[in-house]
Amino acid sequence: MTTGTDHHLIEIDGLTKAYPGVVANDDVSFRIKPGEVHALLGENGAGKSTLVKMIYGLVKPDSGTMRLNGAPFAPAEPRAARASGVAMVFQHFSLFEALTVAENVALGMEDPPGQRELAHRIREVSETYGLPLDPDRLVGDLSAGERQRVEIIRCLLQDPRLLIMDEPTSVLTPQEVDILFETLRKLSSEGTAILYISHKLEEIRALCDSATILRLGKVVGECTPREVSARDMAEMMVGTTLHVPTREAGKGGEVLLKVSGLSVASTTPFGTTLKNVHFEVRAGEVLGIGGVAGNGQDELLAALSGETLAPPDAVSLRGRPIGQLGPNARRRIGVLAAPEERLGHAAAPDMSLTENALLTGVIREELATGGFVNWPKTRSFAERIIAAFDVRTPGPDNAARALSGGNLQKFVIGREILQKPDVLVVNQPTWGVDASAAAAIRQALLDLAAEGAAIVVISQDLDELMEISDRFAALNEGRLTAPRPAKGLTVDEIGLMMGGAHDMEAAHA
Amino acid sequence: MIRLEKRPSPSKAWTYATPLLAVLLTMIAGGILFAILGKDPFESIRTIFWDPLFNAQFASYSRPQLLVKAGPLILIAIGLSLGFRAGIWNIGAEGQYIIGAICGAALGLALYPTESRLIFPAMVLAGALGGWAWAMIPAILKTHFRTNEILVSLLLVYVAEQLLASMALGLLRNPEGGGFPGSRNFRDYPAAANPELFEGTGMHWGVVAALIAVIFAYVLLSRHMLGFQIRVTGQSPRAARFSGVSPTRLILVCMGISGALAGMAGLFEVTGPAGQISIDFNVGYGFTAIIVAFLGRLHPIGILLAGLLMALTYIGGELAQLMLGLPAAAIQLFQGMLLFFLLAVDVLTNFRIRLAKREAA
């Protein structure tokens, strides 16, 4: 894969970029050879995004130099970077759902050929690299994995010498990950270098030739991922020894939450309709719900939190129908939730942490009397969350949006856990959260279960689900597979559940 | 090359500075406008902002006018600000103001010439109910049929104006008025009148109500759950839903409060300073109150100050018409510019300006 010569495709020397109040990159240097798959590892806020944005011409470094094939390289804008052979696939796609694959590809090209010619080339590239894709299909009909292929093919049509991929597997099923890796290996063998950003350590070990590890904007280590353990890399990333959650199997509590025949029509045109969802969760149990994003996760959370109402019997707590109850009525009886989107859903971005503590805590923490808010009490509730969950912030008067993603997530989850729920439903509890914060959040969920709560964790991170779930189920196009014990599930079985092979559960039920 | 850079959090200092800066810019632009009209800009600005309060010749008349004009502006703006904070845009306060005046006045006129202390309070209530009911039309159309409240409430202003004309010419016309349009004058009916409470201050019951509304709104927004729900809904509707706020209920409550306050303002005006229901007793307070609400940062205390300032431009404007022969439209333009500049400089609250060499975006 590596060419074995001393020639480097891109040399990065002493790149520094400071933003008001934070140095995003501090004297970062590394080199990538042609055909090398190079991992960029780091926690959230370590400076990975800023670094690749500088390479892609989106951000201009304060100091430091880059050389591409030995020549000075300082792209003023992404177009210049693309012209020099640097392409990037972003974590969030920029595709128009109402247009076809070919039309979307053409929009991203400097000088697109005619539609027929382009369709021909898309087919050619997709066959060459094992990325099945029909150029005439509407992007709106494609899965997340297929949409990513559109982005990749858009890059490949420009014959890049360096392909930057930002967390590409976060939206893929295990099978789709395998296909992607095959493609990347083939590209690498043809001499295209790949800069691969991820925090999924096993993937990096499977795919990458070398890795640069960033912490707080600085390079703190380089390694050959195949030769070190995932745990070692994680510890380099966070700079401390990882705390692995320990799970005491708490079995056999009473059924707290029961969902039967829950069908909810989507309220938005692009949403997913929930179809006949069944499951139950016992006291002390964690039910993990996997599935590729956009298959009904948000809708399921909303139906459980009370944001969307259902027929009374569709959701019940200890046998009492609660489907018709709104969010506050459910909070009153101990059913709490933490949605995926921290800013704007779980928390109001411009409001202080104190106000955000009031947002969901007012009922169970009795923060208001006769409609009048008890601000000192609310503030002390916020302070308790900050202290108990190690939220890094100057104080409860800070706006929610001033917190980093991980810290805000700790606050949001902590806010619900401190209210001692009987049932807690969380969606993507550790999405975009660094490893140590993620471990702390998972441990807190497990502790809560150990105290006898029933917990539903909706997540796209399979490793996380396998780590904390007692039982596992997957959402697919609004349908939920029958939950199965998490212990002993293989990656293939999980993939099939996520892919929607519903008939196989019958044998296990 | 000027670049705008988003601030990590809104600047407190600029939040307070932008209204002042907007006033300053309006004075400059207004001065230029007056100069083009061939008037001395400095004299014009002085006539509008200084003379009404401190000129020995005019102050005795115009100082009381300050409260007379500020009262309804503040009362209406306080109501509007609650909805605006929640992202509910009642633009039709002028219509609610008219309907409130008609309903309250109609009750009083129906009871003429009965004497009772209860008549005036009952008229205030009827005025509030009238404004509330008129605001419920766009509110219910919005919650049930998802119509746009901006459009519906605005269009209902013109319906209200037609209704006012028909009332002044028909049902409510003074039977002893010799066929002239307009109702009986409330000055001749003490039980239903809203007189000046203290000689020479301009203080009437509407001003009292406005001050109470300021305090009420302040407490509501800073201490009460409803105020908190209003603020959350405006900033982040999904978070509000998640926290259990019913958007339907909030729309009805906010539209209802703003309609009721506007209706009350109308009743106070028609029974006091205006004196009678006439075809054109309304002078656009309902629209100007929108400027007052924004100029006051949708904050009760800010609205109190902004209301006084706008009242000053009304009085000063009249004075400038009288003394300098400035056209009435120039004053309205002046008031409009104030909102325009405020919205324009508002960007400084959330962004900082960077002077930098051109950089690729």
HADDOCK unambig.tbl for C-alpha pairs under 7 A between the chains (distance, minus, plus):
assign (segid A and resid 58 and name CA) (segid B and resid 361 and name CA) 6.60 0.50 0.50
assign (segid A and resid 76 and name CA) (segid B and resid 360 and name CA) 5.54 0.50 0.50
assign (segid A and resid 77 and name CA) (segid B and resid 360 and name CA) 5.39 0.50 0.50
assign (segid A and resid 77 and name CA) (segid B and resid 361 and name CA) 6.84 0.50 0.50
assign (segid A and resid 307 and name CA) (segid B and resid 241 and name CA) 6.57 0.50 0.50
assign (segid A and resid 307 and name CA) (segid B and resid 242 and name CA) 6.05 0.50 0.50
assign (segid A and resid 326 and name CA) (segid B and resid 244 and name CA) 6.70 0.50 0.50
assign (segid A and resid 327 and name CA) (segid B and resid 242 and name CA) 6.66 0.50 0.50
assign (segid A and resid 327 and name CA) (segid B and resid 243 and name CA) 6.68 0.50 0.50
assign (segid A and resid 327 and name CA) (segid B and resid 244 and name CA) 5.03 0.50 0.50
assign (segid A and resid 328 and name CA) (segid B and resid 244 and name CA) 5.31 0.50 0.50
assign (segid A and resid 344 and name CA) (segid B and resid 236 and name CA) 5.36 0.50 0.50
assign (segid A and resid 344 and name CA) (segid B and resid 238 and name CA) 6.21 0.50 0.50
assign (segid A and resid 344 and name CA) (segid B and resid 239 and name CA) 5.52 0.50 0.50
assign (segid A and resid 345 and name CA) (segid B and resid 238 and name CA) 5.02 0.50 0.50
assign (segid A and resid 345 and name CA) (segid B and resid 239 and name CA) 4.04 0.50 0.50
assign (segid A and resid 345 and name CA) (segid B and resid 242 and name CA) 6.76 0.50 0.50
assign (segid A and resid 346 and name CA) (segid B and resid 239 and name CA) 5.76 0.50 0.50
assign (segid A and resid 347 and name CA) (segid B and resid 239 and name CA) 5.92 0.50 0.50
assign (segid A and resid 348 and name CA) (segid B and resid 232 and name CA) 6.78 0.50 0.50
assign (segid A and resid 348 and name CA) (segid B and resid 235 and name CA) 6.81 0.50 0.50
assign (segid A and resid 348 and name CA) (segid B and resid 236 and name CA) 5.62 0.50 0.50
assign (segid A and resid 348 and name CA) (segid B and resid 239 and name CA) 5.93 0.50 0.50
assign (segid A and resid 359 and name CA) (segid B and resid 243 and name CA) 5.53 0.50 0.50
assign (segid A and resid 360 and name CA) (segid B and resid 243 and name CA) 5.33 0.50 0.50
assign (segid A and resid 371 and name CA) (segid B and resid 224 and name CA) 5.64 0.50 0.50
assign (segid A and resid 371 and name CA) (segid B and resid 225 and name CA) 5.36 0.50 0.50
assign (segid A and resid 372 and name CA) (segid B and resid 223 and name CA) 5.54 0.50 0.50
assign (segid A and resid 372 and name CA) (segid B and resid 224 and name CA) 4.33 0.50 0.50
assign (segid A and resid 372 and name CA) (segid B and resid 225 and name CA) 5.99 0.50 0.50
assign (segid A and resid 373 and name CA) (segid B and resid 223 and name CA) 5.30 0.50 0.50
assign (segid A and resid 373 and name CA) (segid B and resid 224 and name CA) 5.50 0.50 0.50
assign (segid A and resid 373 and name CA) (segid B and resid 225 and name CA) 6.13 0.50 0.50
assign (segid A and resid 402 and name CA) (segid B and resid 8 and name CA) 6.54 0.50 0.50
